[in-house]
Amino acid sequence: MSDLLERLRGRGWRMTAQRRVVAEVLDGDHVHLTADEVHSRAAAKLPEISRATVYNTLGELVSLGEVLEVSTDRRAKRYDPNAHRPHHHLVCARCGAIRDVHPTGDPLTDLPDSERFGFSVSDVEVTYRGLCPDCASA
């Protein structure tokens, strides 16, 4: 389970009702919601929350490094609260479902020097694509 709420409290982040509900919506394992999905779920808990407040809060959480902005395809950006544990993503090519995965090995060191072209590589994003069980059985 993501510990987003605890991390934000530990940072002394001012926890308004709007910020709290956005953080609550994002908190959990395998959470990769679009901004519109965050707004819809937040509005179910706090009807007066505006779309602008959700977008601003998401932007602030990304700037703080507490939430990752994930773009796995040409669909809308998604927000991942699992920002402090290195992981990759497994994406269904049909429905777009996303799961966090933690493969063994280090893709940063798996890239041979001859393929780095002089780059000083500091980060790696890996996306595995396939069909989720529901789409594979359909």
Buried (B, 14 or more C-beta within 10 A) or exposed (E): EBBBBEBBEEEEBEEEEBBBBBBBBBBEEBBBBBBEBBBBBBBEEBEEBEBEBBBBBBEBBBEEEBBBBBEBEEEEBBBBBBBEEEBBBBBBEEEBBBBBEEEEEEBEEEEEEEEEEEEEEEEEEEBEEEBBEEBEEE
